[in-house]
Amino acid sequence: MDALSIKKNSSNVATYYQGLQDYTKVTNLTKVINEKSEVTLSCYIDDKEISNPTIVIKNNDIKNSSCTCLDSKIYPNMCRHAVALALAWCNNTNSVQSSSIISDCIGDNRILNNLLHTYENTRYNIYEDHINYNTIHLIPTFTWNNLGVMLQLQIGEDKLFKVKDILSLSKDIKYGLKKSYGKDRSLIHHIDNFETNSKPLAEILKNDTSFQVVSKDMICLKKDSLNKLFNLYYQEYSLVWYNKAPNLSFKISQQDNNQFILECIEIDKVAYLYDGEFMVYEDKLYKIDNKWKRVVAPLFKSILDTPEKKIIFDQEYLIAVSRLISPTIGKNLIFDIDINKYIPQPLIAKIYLDLFPTDTIELKIEYDYNNQVFNILKDIIPEHIKRDIYKEKYINSLLEKYKFKCKKNIFIITDEEDIFNFLQMGIEDFGRFCDLYISDTLKLKVIREVKQVNIKIRTKINWIQLNLEDTGIPKGEIALLLSAYKKKKKYYKLKNGDFIDITGENIKELDKVVTELEISKKELQEDEVQLPKYRALYLERLLSEDTHIKKNADDEFMQLNQDFANFDEKNILVPDSLKDTLRDYQIRGYRFIKVVEKYGFGGILADDMGLGKTLQMIAVLLTLPKDMPSLVICPTSLIFNWEKEFDKFAPTLSIKLIIGTALVRAEMLQNIGNTNILITSYDSLKRDIEYYKDILFNYCIIDEAHYIKNSLTKNAKAVKQINCLRKMALTGTPLENALSELWSIFDFIMPGYLWSETQFRQKIELPLKNGDQNAMNKLKQMISPFILRRLKKDVLSELPDKTETTIYTELGEEQYKVYVAYAVQAKKELMAQVNTDKANSVKMLAALTRLRQICAHPSLFIDNYNSGSAKLTTCLELLENAINSGHKVLLFSQFTTMIAIISNELYKRQIKHNVLKGSVKPRERMNMVEEFNTGDIEVFLISLKAGGVGLNLTSADIVIHYDPWWNVAVQNQATDRAYRMGQKNNVQVFKLIAKNTVEEQIKKLQEDKQSLTDDILSSNNTILSSLTPKQILELFD
């Protein structure tokens, strides 16, 4: 099978070249050989729809082909997808696209090859016996009736043939098929073969199926098709097709029963088609123009919709019809009656209006008919006067609309709301038809509007001062006016009697500011309003959205908002010792904290795990004066990490770890001395809180702030009792499950900022559950200035490809006792062997392994041990933080029993995970890998020996080494399951080390010597040649 055979088996040359374009889209190509030595190829091709072609090959020849596409059911031989499959099997992209099929297969005549190559690039097979290029005529014949417009067709070149099946012709044109007409004539129905005038009609048949079949040779056009065809042919059919509506006539006449008839004279000759888009009248087709649709169509349609095809009405409507419909329709409305007989005498309606001190509006009406004046409440109008009933009814409807009541010889309104409505719209409504005479007293009674509010803002030490100016409302009545607005009233009546319209934008925005800032009624009545300073940022966002309120703010207010908006541009110098250490995004984080600090606010640094929140905070602490301590509160598992970070990046600061027994911790807290930084755990803090009450800290920093997400826990209550000047929360997951978690953290950094927990639930949490987007926008506006969050993907260009972090844990009390007891016993036994020159490397390795197991979890070799493992606790915290932040994790351990313990804990927490041990078969092993890389598995637990090499797990971007191995290269190989080609993210590697144990010794040895594997495991005791007896015994200290 080669290119020429593929081309010959194609439906046509066009199909071949389409396949040449498609074969790079081939996926999942498979090959199956049967007992007859036939090769079956199949694949999938994404070409708008997924196609599944198959071809069968025997002896390198194509036997047959099939495909799921429509073309394969119409064309003979191979469709474009089958061609693409064959080409993909035979060739690579470059060779296929660069080779000329003709020149490769015919000879070395360059001129003729080029000529043939020109023809093979046309859409049609060069072996076709006839090409109808631009020669086919398609002639329509249109007829119409009450159902619609019908189409019949003729087709041909010099001779025309009646089209007997229009639907079939449509498909022929769509797929460019060849079809015979008569004995010696065939046409290829490709769109390009139709002559210029016929091509638009052919295009419609090809692309538009919006017609219904009347018979095989006749279709009824739908509206869209008719619109297209009308635009093409209406000039050609100008004697019977018109591009505007016909000139129809309407008539009003009187019946014997004194009723009147409105009808269309030509209605029986008219067919109203296609929802009023077209009309057939006197065997002519009209396309309705827009003016007719607007002016005449409502009348015509109303008549058409009546059973009698006419509108019957009483005399009282006659004047209204003559005044409203007649001028619109014009001369096409014929009155078959003496209309003057029914036209009333001119009516001049005079309205007299007055306002009395009792807040009563009086209205008197006089009708003037030919200088005869009548008070409608006391005079009787003679019958001989042709009254304007239409106008009189309108005036009566206005009296009813504005709720006027009759009192003696006048009309009155006394209700406050009725008076407002009348002043707002009623006077204008009466003025359209009546002559108005308004008293001076009433003229003074105008409706005022709320002016554009000017808010004056002045910044004080701990608050901001607001003054509402130029509202046009007495300050004592602003609260009452806003109360009326909230009740959805249209007006507010001032104490002086004036009305204020409260339906405009100015009052809406004033209410928004007062509501959002929770300004009380009492505060509104005073000259100024005081708000906590932390509301300055939210106030600025409110006012920046509002064009109906003017802002007059002082420089300090503007500077505060500029500092938060542009903290990254602030020239805040980092400590000299960290200039070359901090990355750019960490400098931005440092500046954010310093701006928050400058204004005495609290903040949340919510960077993704592994981005160095600890380092950014240490940089800030280095800038503080040394006369006041700061406090770091973190999980127990991270205390030593903070200590290591301070030792590394801030050795000039004196650090004190508040650890040990309760008595030891109490003594430490009572003797702080010149300590710069105290580090304690949440667990210790809640037990020692009484000792903290008399200490004033500069900063209180809570790490892994989600530890206080439940405001009712002792952790949260203890943390919030610390006395300090500044507060900062560090967490990679500020929000895990419920919004109340976020509230609790804010309640620590800025108490009251998000109200009480109950108010927060009412104002934010419950509305959000009900889908209130405004509540979401409000929350974002309020919290965004005080939270800085960067994900790894946001700062990927600044990160190294791989970041390694060592996390130190301190053994729990029971775990420590087990460790010390075993270490002392093992050291005693080994010391005896060393002293007698009977040292055995296998025994030493076994003893060291036992110590490592105790560090991991004593239950690995001690039955019925139930006191837990500090390292396991730290590991589970790390896993949960990683998963909550959207990461996938690989976790390696040398001990398969430890992996089983971790797996059991993950099941309890409903964390999806896979477990890979040495017993897993190869096929199942690869299924696990695929499931992890493409599915929703969050954690992969792997035995170091079973999965340290040979796996591609690049969907993970976090690697945890639960226990250290002697050879760091083995750990690195395990890390490379994620850190390898195809990894698009920074890989964070965590190494868990039990402090003051053999694990810490192993880490030091790793740093001193990259590989100890041969020394430890070899049977020739070479460890003794590299480690002295003293060094061996030190591992047990």
MARDREN-629662 format. One record per residue (C-alpha): y, z, x. Coordinates in steps of 0.05 Angstrom, whole numbers. Each point is the difference from the previous one (the first is absolute). Example, Ala and Ser with C-alpha at 12.3 -4.5 7.8 and 13.67 -1.06 7.14 Angstrom:
yy / zz / xx
-90 / 156 / 246
69 / -13 / 27
# end
This chain:
yy / zz / xx
0 / 0 / 0
66 / -23 / 30
71 / -15 / -24
-17 / -71 / -22
-60 / 21 / -41
42 / 55 / -32
53 / -51 / -17
-50 / -49 / -29
-28 / 55 / -45
69 / 20 / -25
23 / -21 / -69
55 / -41 / 32
44 / 1 / 62
51 / 45 / -35
-54 / 52 / -11
-20 / -5 / 73
71 / 14 / 24
8 / 57 / -49
-64 / 30 / 28
28 / -9 / 69
60 / 43 / -21
-45 / 52 / -33
-55 / 13 / 50
41 / 53 / 37
-4 / 41 / -65
-76 / 4 / 3
-27 / 72 / -1
-70 / 32 / -4
-35 / -63 / 24
-76 / 9 / -6
-60 / -43 / 20
-70 / 2 / -31
-60 / -42 / 23
-58 / -9 / -49
-73 / -19 / 12
19 / -75 / -6
47 / 7 / 60
59 / -10 / -47
64 / 35 / 21
42 / 29 / -56
72 / 17 / 19
47 / 39 / -46
67 / 35 / 6
61 / 24 / -38
68 / -34 / 1
63 / 32 / -28
37 / -59 / -30
42 / 32 / -56
-68 / 16 / -30
-62 / 21 / 40
-47 / -60 / 7
-72 / 5 / 23
-25 / -67 / 28
-71 / -13 / 22
-30 / -59 / 39
-72 / -16 / 18
-16 / -35 / 66
-66 / -29 / 24
-10 / -36 / 66
75 / 7 / 11
15 / -41 / -63
36 / 27 / -61
-49 / 0 / -59
43 / 28 / -55
58 / 46 / -14
28 / 44 / -56
59 / 45 / -12
29 / 46 / -52
65 / -39 / -4
19 / -48 / -56
6 / -61 / 46
-74 / 3 / 18
-17 / -10 / -74
45 / -61 / -6
-5 / -36 / 67
-65 / -27 / 29
-23 / 24 / 69
34 / 55 / 38
63 / 36 / -25
55 / 24 / 48
-33 / 69 / 6
-68 / -29 / 19
35 / -44 / 51
36 / 60 / 28
-67 / 37 / 6
-32 / -58 / 37
59 / -8 / 47
2 / 75 / 14
-73 / -3 / 19
8 / -59 / 47
67 / 8 / 31
53 / 48 / 23
72 / -6 / -24
28 / -37 / 61
-53 / -52 / 7
0 / -17 / -74
75 / -6 / -6
10 / -40 / 64
-56 / -50 / -6
6 / -67 / -36
-63 / -13 / -40
8 / -75 / 1
15 / -7 / 74
-57 / 47 / 17
-50 / -42 / -38
17 / -74 / 3
20 / -25 / 69
54 / -5 / 53
47 / -51 / -35
62 / 43 / 2
43 / -45 / -46
-54 / -5 / -54
-17 / 74 / 5
73 / 18 / -11
4 / -47 / -59
-63 / 29 / -32
24 / 70 / 14
63 / -16 / -39
-41 / -21 / -60
-48 / 59 / 4
59 / 47 / -8
15 / -28 / -69
-27 / 39 / -60
-51 / -54 / -19
-64 / -23 / 29
11 / -64 / 40
-64 / -28 / -29
26 / 1 / -72
-2 / -70 / -29
66 / 5 / -36
64 / 42 / 8
48 / 5 / -59
60 / 24 / 39
63 / 4 / -44
-27 / -51 / -49
-28 / 39 / -59
42 / 0 / -64
-6 / 57 / -51
31 / -19 / -66
11 / 53 / -54
3 / -9 / -75
32 / 56 / -39
-8 / 15 / -74
21 / 62 / -39
-10 / 35 / -65
9 / 69 / -29
-50 / 29 / 50
33 / -24 / 63
5 / -58 / 49
-63 / -40 / 15
-14 / -39 / 64
-46 / -59 / 12
-5 / -38 / 67
-15 / -67 / 31
-17 / -8 / 74
-9 / -58 / 48
32 / -46 / 50
11 / -72 / -23
-42 / 14 / -61
5 / 63 / -42
-59 / 38 / -29
3 / 51 / -56
-16 / 70 / 25
-58 / 23 / -42
-4 / 71 / 27
66 / 31 / 21
-31 / 66 / 23
-47 / -37 / 45
58 / -41 / 28
37 / 65 / 15
-59 / 24 / 43
-6 / -68 / 33
73 / 3 / 22
-6 / 73 / 22
-58 / -15 / 47
17 / -72 / 18
-65 / -28 / -28
-20 / -72 / -6
-17 / -28 / -68
-18 / -69 / -27
37 / -37 / -56
-37 / -59 / -26
-52 / -37 / 41
40 / -19 / 61
57 / 50 / 5
2 / 70 / 29
58 / 46 / 16
7 / 59 / 47
40 / 50 / -39
35 / 33 / 57
72 / 20 / -16
28 / -44 / 55
-32 / -62 / -31
45 / 3 / -62
62 / -43 / 1
68 / 34 / 1
14 / 2 / -75
-71 / 23 / -17
-7 / 53 / 53
40 / 55 / -37
-46 / -7 / -61
-61 / 1 / 46
27 / 63 / 33
5 / 34 / -69
-71 / -20 / -17
-24 / 25 / 68
34 / 67 / -1
12 / 17 / -73
-57 / 18 / -48
46 / 25 / -55
-22 / -50 / -53
-51 / 1 / -55
-49 / -56 / -16
8 / -36 / -66
-53 / -51 / 19
-26 / -24 / 67
53 / -53 / 5
57 / 42 / -30
29 / 67 / 19
53 / 43 / -34
51 / 21 / 51
21 / 73 / 9
73 / 18 / 7
3 / 3 / 76
-33 / -68 / 8
44 / -31 / -53
62 / 26 / 33
-20 / -33 / 65
-18 / -65 / -33
62 / -2 / -44
44 / 4 / 62
-39 / -57 / 31
-2 / -47 / -60
56 / 15 / -49
45 / -55 / 27
-57 / -50 / -4
-12 / 22 / -72
74 / 6 / -15
-7 / -33 / -69
-47 / 54 / -25
11 / 58 / 49
65 / 40 / 0
23 / 54 / 47
37 / 39 / -53
-13 / 25 / -71
8 / -45 / -62
62 / 5 / -43
-27 / 41 / -59
40 / 17 / -62
2 / 65 / -40
22 / 8 / -72
22 / 58 / -45
-9 / -11 / -75
-3 / 42 / -63
-60 / 11 / -45
2 / 9 / -75
-9 / 75 / 6
65 / 6 / 40
-38 / 9 / 65
14 / -44 / 59
-45 / -40 / 46
8 / -14 / 75
-46 / -55 / 24
-10 / -54 / 52
3 / -69 / -31
-48 / -33 / 49
-50 / 58 / 7
-58 / -38 / -30
8 / -55 / 52
1 / 48 / 59
-58 / 28 / 41
20 / 60 / 43
-45 / -1 / 61
-15 / 41 / 62
37 / 64 / -20
63 / -38 / -16
3 / -38 / 66
-13 / -67 / -33
9 / -31 / -69
-27 / -62 / -33
47 / -32 / -50
-7 / -69 / -31
-56 / -18 / 50
45 / 16 / 59
-10 / 56 / 51
57 / 46 / 16
5 / 51 / 55
44 / 56 / -27
63 / 13 / 41
26 / 70 / 15
61 / -6 / -45
-43 / -16 / -61
-47 / 58 / 18
59 / 47 / 1
41 / -25 / -59
-46 / -35 / -50
-71 / 24 / 16
10 / 70 / -31
20 / -31 / -67
-53 / -54 / 1
-55 / 48 / 21
20 / 50 / -55
-5 / -56 / -53
-65 / -26 / 29
-32 / 70 / -2
12 / 9 / -76
-57 / -21 / -47
47 / -46 / -40
33 / -28 / 64
67 / 24 / -28
41 / 64 / 0
19 / 26 / -69
58 / 50 / -5
49 / 33 / -48
73 / -16 / -7
22 / 61 / 40
-27 / -33 / 62
37 / -65 / -11
65 / 20 / 33
-36 / 29 / 60
-40 / -64 / 8
62 / -42 / -5
37 / 44 / 51
-55 / 9 / 51
-50 / -57 / -4
45 / -57 / -23
48 / 2 / 60
-60 / 1 / 48
-39 / -57 / -31
63 / -40 / -15
-2 / -64 / -39
-76 / 1 / -3
5 / 55 / -53
14 / -33 / -67
25 / 40 / -60
-27 / -30 / -64
45 / 46 / -39
75 / 12 / -8
5 / 53 / 54
73 / 13 / -15
-22 / 26 / -67
-33 / 57 / 36
49 / 14 / 56
35 / 67 / -12
74 / 13 / 3
26 / 23 / 68
-9 / 74 / 10
46 / 42 / 44
-32 / 68 / 10
50 / 54 / 21
-26 / 64 / 32
45 / 61 / 7
-25 / 53 / 49
26 / 71 / 13
-23 / 63 / 37
12 / 70 / -27
1 / 66 / 38
-65 / 20 / -33
-33 / -55 / 42
-7 / -45 / -61
10 / -75 / 2
25 / -30 / -65
-9 / -74 / -17
32 / -37 / -58
-19 / -72 / -17
41 / -51 / -39
-23 / -70 / -18
54 / -53 / -4
-20 / -62 / -42
58 / -48 / -5
51 / 56 / 7
-35 / 42 / -52
-17 / 66 / 34
-55 / 46 / -22
-21 / 69 / 24
-75 / -8 / -4
-11 / 73 / -19
47 / 2 / -60
17 / -71 / -21
-44 / -49 / -39
1 / -71 / 27
5 / -51 / -57
-60 / -45 / -13
41 / -65 / 5
11 / 13 / 75
-52 / -35 / 42
-16 / 58 / 46
-24 / -8 / 72
-65 / 37 / -12
-25 / -15 / 70
60 / 32 / 33
2 / 58 / -48
-74 / 15 / 13
13 / -1 / 75
57 / 51 / -8
-45 / 44 / -44
-54 / -4 / 54
50 / 26 / 52
19 / 58 / -45
-74 / 18 / -5
-12 / -11 / 74
55 / 48 / 21
-20 / 50 / -55
65 / 1 / -39
-3 / 40 / -65
42 / -10 / -61
50 / 55 / -17
48 / -14 / -57
35 / -65 / 18
-17 / -1 / 74
-59 / -1 / 47
-9 / 55 / 52
-44 / 21 / 59
-1 / 71 / 26
-62 / 5 / 43
16 / 3 / 74
-52 / -52 / 21
20 / -47 / -57
73 / 4 / 23
-21 / -16 / 72
-41 / -60 / -22
57 / -26 / -43
51 / 8 / 56
-47 / -32 / 50
-20 / -62 / -41
20 / 6 / -73
74 / -17 / 7
-18 / -63 / 38
-53 / -19 / -51
49 / 6 / -59
53 / -37 / 39
-41 / -63 / 3
7 / -12 / -76
57 / 45 / -21
72 / 14 / 13
5 / 70 / 30
57 / 50 / -9
-12 / 60 / 46
42 / 64 / 0
33 / 24 / 64
-43 / 63 / -3
-64 / -40 / 1
26 / -46 / 55
4 / 60 / 46
-73 / 16 / -14
-33 / -41 / 55
-68 / 5 / 32
3 / 17 / 74
-51 / -16 / 53
-26 / 41 / 58
37 / -22 / 61
-33 / -18 / 66
-15 / 67 / 31
25 / 18 / 69
-43 / 50 / 38
35 / 37 / 56
-49 / 26 / 53
17 / 52 / 52
-51 / 27 / 50
-2 / 74 / 15
-45 / 40 / 48
-60 / 8 / -45
18 / -38 / -62
38 / -60 / -26
57 / 6 / -50
9 / -50 / -57
60 / -11 / -45
-4 / -47 / -60
68 / -34 / -6
33 / -52 / -45
-53 / 4 / -55
51 / 0 / -56
-37 / 58 / -30
24 / 73 / 1
-46 / 38 / 48
-16 / 51 / -53
-30 / -55 / -43
-40 / -41 / 51
-63 / 40 / -12
7 / -8 / -76
12 / -74 / 7
-62 / -8 / 44
-40 / 41 / -51
21 / -49 / -54
-20 / -58 / 45
-70 / 29 / 11
-8 / 5 / -75
12 / -75 / -1
64 / 6 / -40
49 / -57 / 4
63 / 42 / 5
29 / 67 / 17
58 / 30 / -37
48 / 38 / 44
31 / 65 / -23
66 / -37 / -9
-34 / -46 / -50
-6 / -62 / 44
-65 / -38 / 2
-33 / -20 / 65
-50 / -57 / 1
-60 / 25 / 40
-42 / -64 / -1
27 / -31 / 65
-25 / -2 / 71
50 / 50 / 27
-27 / 57 / -42
-71 / -22 / 15
11 / 6 / 75
38 / 65 / -6
-58 / 30 / -39
-49 / -26 / 52
37 / 34 / 58
8 / 66 / -39
-73 / -1 / -21
-30 / -20 / 67
41 / 52 / 38
-14 / 52 / -54
73 / 19 / -9
3 / 55 / -53
47 / 3 / -60
36 / 58 / 32
11 / -39 / 65
28 / -59 / -39
53 / 45 / -30
24 / 23 / 68
46 / -35 / 48
-56 / -13 / 50
-76 / -5 / 4
-39 / 26 / 59
-65 / -32 / 21
-48 / 18 / 57
15 / -41 / 61
-69 / -32 / -1
20 / -36 / -65
51 / -42 / 40
-50 / -54 / 16
-26 / -7 / -71
72 / 1 / -27
18 / -58 / 46
-59 / -40 / -25
19 / 13 / -72
72 / -21 / 11
-18 / -61 / 41
-40 / -27 / -59
57 / 10 / -48
60 / -46 / -6
30 / 40 / -57
17 / 62 / 41
50 / 2 / 56
-16 / 43 / 61
53 / 36 / 40
-40 / 34 / 55
24 / 35 / 64
-19 / -23 / 70
-53 / 53 / 10
-38 / -22 / -63
2 / -72 / 23
-21 / 19 / 70
-59 / 40 / -26
-26 / -59 / -39
12 / -48 / 58
-37 / 46 / 47
-62 / -1 / -44
4 / -74 / -15
8 / -18 / 74
-34 / 57 / 37
-36 / -51 / 43
67 / -25 / 27
27 / 70 / 16
12 / 12 / 74
-43 / 64 / 2
-26 / 9 / 70
-72 / 19 / 11
-19 / 54 / 51
1 / -27 / 71
-72 / 23 / 12
-25 / -45 / -57
43 / -62 / 10
-58 / -39 / 30
-52 / 30 / -47
26 / -11 / -70
-12 / -68 / -31
56 / -34 / -39
-28 / 21 / -68
-8 / 71 / 25
73 / 0 / 22
18 / -22 / -71
-41 / 58 / -27
35 / 48 / 47
68 / -25 / -23
-21 / 8 / -73
-18 / 73 / 11
65 / 12 / 38
42 / -29 / -57
-38 / 43 / -51
13 / 59 / 46
74 / -16 / 7
13 / 11 / -74
-46 / 59 / -9
-50 / -36 / -44
-76 / -1 / 4
-42 / -61 / 12
-70 / -29 / 1
-26 / -41 / 58
-57 / -37 / -34
-22 / -49 / 54
-71 / -26 / -1
-50 / 40 / 40
1 / -16 / 74
74 / -20 / 3
22 / 64 / 36
33 / 45 / -51
-12 / 59 / 46
35 / -33 / 59
60 / -19 / -43
7 / 72 / -23
-7 / 27 / 70
57 / -46 / 22
44 / 32 / -53
-20 / 71 / 21
19 / -15 / 72
72 / -10 / -22
7 / 68 / -33
35 / 61 / 33
-49 / 50 / 28
29 / 61 / -35
-41 / -7 / -64
-75 / -13 / -7
-31 / -55 / -43
-65 / 4 / -38
-56 / -51 / -5
-52 / 10 / -55
-62 / -44 / 2
-74 / 1 / -17
-41 / 45 / 46
-33 / -61 / 30
66 / -27 / 26
29 / 62 / 33
-25 / -18 / 69
22 / -73 / -9
71 / 23 / -10
-7 / 44 / 61
-25 / -58 / 42
55 / -45 / -25
53 / 51 / 18
-31 / 10 / 68
1 / -75 / 11
68 / -20 / -29
41 / 64 / 0
-24 / 46 / 56
69 / 32 / 3
-10 / 32 / -68
-36 / 67 / -4
-56 / -2 / -50
-38 / 56 / -35
-63 / -12 / -41
-6 / 51 / -56
-76 / 5 / 2
-53 / 53 / 7
-14 / 61 / -42
49 / 26 / -52
22 / 56 / 48
11 / -49 / 57
40 / -47 / -44
43 / 58 / -26
15 / 23 / 70
20 / -70 / 21
48 / -7 / -59
32 / 67 / 15
12 / -21 / 72
26 / -71 / -3
48 / 10 / 58
30 / -65 / 26
-55 / -44 / -29
27 / -68 / -22
-57 / -23 / -43
-51 / 39 / -42
-62 / -37 / -23
-43 / 28 / -55
-49 / -23 / -53
7 / -1 / -75
-58 / 48 / -4
32 / 50 / 48
69 / -7 / -31
-21 / 22 / -69
-32 / 62 / 30
59 / 16 / 46
58 / -18 / -47
28 / 71 / 0
13 / -5 / 75
41 / -64 / -8
49 / 26 / -51
48 / 29 / 52
-1 / -61 / 46
51 / -56 / -7
-25 / -66 / 27
40 / -61 / 19
-52 / -50 / -24
-61 / 12 / -44
-47 / -60 / 8
-62 / -8 / -42
-52 / -49 / 27
-50 / -32 / -48
48 / 20 / -55
-51 / -17 / -54
-28 / 70 / 14
55 / 24 / -47
-9 / -54 / -52
-22 / 52 / -51
61 / 43 / -12
-43 / 57 / -28
-41 / 11 / 64
13 / 56 / 49
13 / -53 / 53
59 / -29 / -39
28 / 67 / -20
-3 / 27 / 71
33 / -61 / 32
57 / 3 / -50
16 / 72 / 19
18 / -18 / 72
74 / 12 / 18
27 / -59 / 39
61 / -45 / 8
-37 / -66 / -3
-65 / -26 / -28
-43 / -61 / 15
-67 / -21 / -30
-48 / -45 / 39
-55 / -36 / -38
-34 / -68 / -2
-16 / 10 / -74
60 / 30 / -37
-31 / -20 / -66
-76 / 0 / -10
-16 / 10 / -73
57 / 29 / -43
76 / -2 / 3
0 / 76 / -2
-24 / -2 / 73
64 / -36 / 19
41 / 51 / -40
-33 / 58 / 39
19 / -30 / 67
72 / -12 / -23
2 / 71 / -27
-12 / 22 / 72
49 / -46 / 36
56 / 4 / -53
-14 / 50 / -56
29 / -23 / -66
12 / -71 / 21
-55 / -25 / -47
16 / 56 / -50
-53 / 50 / -21
-72 / -23 / -5
3 / 2 / -76
64 / -41 / -1
-29 / -49 / 50
-60 / -10 / -45
45 / -12 / -60
51 / -45 / 35
-46 / -41 / 45
-75 / 13 / -5
-11 / -7 / -75
47 / -60 / -8
-36 / -35 / 56
-67 / 11 / -33
29 / -34 / -62
22 / -60 / 42
74 / 17 / 5
25 / -44 / 58
68 / 34 / -1
-33 / 66 / 20
-33 / -36 / 58
66 / -31 / 23
35 / 67 / -6
-53 / 36 / 42
4 / -54 / 54
75 / 5 / 3
-3 / 75 / 6
-53 / 7 / 53
8 / -62 / 43
57 / 26 / 44
-41 / 60 / 21
-67 / -34 / 14
-14 / -45 / 60
-67 / -35 / -4
-25 / -54 / 47
-70 / -30 / -3
-35 / -26 / 61
8 / -71 / -25
76 / 10 / -2
4 / 18 / 74
-60 / -39 / 25
40 / -38 / 52
21 / 66 / 32
-69 / 31 / 2
-52 / -7 / 55
-64 / -34 / -23
-37 / 66 / 5
26 / 72 / -4
-43 / 59 / 20
12 / 71 / -24
-39 / 63 / 18
-3 / 52 / -55
-18 / 70 / 22
-34 / 50 / -45
-14 / 73 / 11
-69 / 26 / -18
-4 / 45 / -60
-16 / 73 / 10
-75 / -4 / -15
-5 / -67 / 35
34 / 29 / 61
-48 / 59 / 2
-60 / -47 / -1
30 / -43 / 54
16 / 58 / 47
-68 / 33 / -10
-37 / -64 / 16
45 / -19 / 58
-9 / 69 / 33
-76 / -3 / -8
-5 / -72 / 25
46 / 14 / 59
-42 / 61 / 19
-64 / -40 / -1
28 / -58 / 38
34 / 46 / 51
-69 / 29 / 16
-28 / -70 / 11
59 / -20 / 44
-8 / 63 / 42
-74 / -15 / 10
11 / -75 / 12
-40 / -17 / -62
56 / -34 / -37
-28 / -49 / -51
46 / -55 / -24
-38 / -8 / -66
9 / 74 / -16
73 / -4 / 18
10 / -60 / -45
-38 / 34 / -57
43 / 62 / 6
64 / -40 / 1
-23 / -40 / -60
-11 / 65 / -39
72 / 20 / 15
25 / -67 / -23
-40 / 7 / -65
31 / 69 / -12
69 / -32 / 8
-19 / -54 / -51
-34 / 47 / -49
-46 / 59 / 18
-47 / -19 / -57
-23 / -59 / 43
-51 / 47 / 32
10 / 68 / -33
-35 / 7 / -67
36 / 33 / -58
68 / -3 / 35
52 / 1 / -56
66 / 17 / 33
26 / -71 / 7
30 / -40 / 56
73 / -4 / 19
-10 / -71 / 27
-32 / -23 / -65
60 / 27 / -39
48 / -37 / 45
-41 / -63 / -4
-1 / 0 / -76
75 / 12 / -3
10 / -59 / 46
-46 / -45 / -42
34 / 18 / -65
70 / -13 / 29
-23 / -67 / 28
-32 / -22 / -66
60 / 22 / -41
44 / -42 / 46
-43 / -62 / -14
-39 / -3 / 66
-73 / -14 / 15
-35 / 46 / 49
-57 / -4 / 50
-29 / 68 / 19
-47 / 7 / 60
-44 / 59 / 18
-57 / 7 / 50
-36 / 46 / -49
-33 / -33 / -61
-7 / 68 / -33
76 / 9 / 5
9 / -68 / -32
-44 / 23 / -58
43 / 63 / -9
64 / -42 / -1
-32 / -49 / -49
-17 / 57 / -46
72 / 24 / 1
25 / -70 / -15
-46 / -5 / -60
30 / 65 / -26
69 / -31 / 6
-22 / -66 / -32
20 / -39 / 62
-38 / -66 / 5
-35 / -7 / 67
-58 / -31 / 38
-46 / 34 / 51
-29 / -38 / 60
-55 / 32 / 40
-52 / -28 / 48
-52 / -4 / -55
40 / -52 / -40
-33 / -69 / 2
41 / -59 / 27
9 / -36 / -67
21 / 64 / -35
46 / 15 / 59
37 / -67 / -9
5 / 11 / -75
34 / 67 / 13
49 / -34 / 48
16 / -54 / -51
8 / 51 / -56
48 / 41 / 43
42 / -59 / 23
7 / -33 / -68
-12 / 54 / -52
28 / 67 / -20
-39 / 44 / 49
52 / 46 / 32
-39 / 35 / 56
-56 / -24 / 46
-39 / 57 / 32
-36 / -26 / 62
-47 / 31 / 50
29 / -13 / 68
-64 / -29 / 28
-17 / -41 / -63
68 / -33 / -9
37 / 7 / 65
-8 / -75 / 15
-13 / -65 / -37
40 / 12 / -63
63 / -33 / -24
38 / 49 / -44
72 / -24 / 4
17 / 20 / -71
5 / 71 / 28
64 / 21 / 35
-17 / 73 / 13
-56 / 24 / 45
-21 / 73 / 4
-45 / 27 / 56
-27 / 63 / -29
-30 / 24 / 66
13 / -23 / 72
-53 / -35 / 40
-8 / 8 / 75
14 / -73 / 13
68 / -21 / -25
-21 / -73 / 5
-51 / 12 / -56
55 / 28 / -44
44 / -59 / 17
-56 / -48 / -20
-5 / 35 / -66
75 / -5 / -10
-5 / -74 / 13
-38 / -9 / -65
69 / 1 / -32
45 / -16 / 60
-22 / -72 / 13
17 / -73 / -16
19 / -7 / -73
33 / 68 / -5
70 / -10 / -30
22 / 72 / 0
14 / 54 / 50
-63 / 41 / 12
9 / 76 / -1
-54 / 38 / 38
-9 / 74 / -11
-43 / 44 / 45
-19 / 68 / -27
-6 / 54 / 53
-18 / 73 / -9
50 / 39 / 41
-25 / 46 / 56
-71 / -27 / -4
-45 / -47 / 38
32 / -58 / -37
66 / 14 / 33
-36 / 2 / 67
-33 / -67 / -16
68 / -30 / -15
26 / 23 / 67
-61 / -30 / 35
11 / -65 / -37
71 / -2 / 25
-23 / 15 / 71
-60 / -45 / 1
-10 / -58 / -48
-76 / 4 / -2
-48 / 59 / 8
-57 / -31 / -38
-44 / -16 / 59
11 / 69 / 31
-16 / 38 / -63
-60 / -39 / -25
-35 / -21 / 65
-63 / 36 / 18
17 / 6 / 73
51 / 55 / -13
58 / -41 / 29
48 / 43 / -41
-10 / 53 / 53
25 / -49 / 51
65 / -12 / -37
9 / 69 / -32
-7 / 65 / 38
-38 / 58 / -31
66 / 33 / -12
26 / -61 / -38
-63 / -3 / -43
7 / 73 / -19
74 / -9 / -16
-20 / -46 / -56
-28 / 61 / -36
64 / 41 / 6
# end
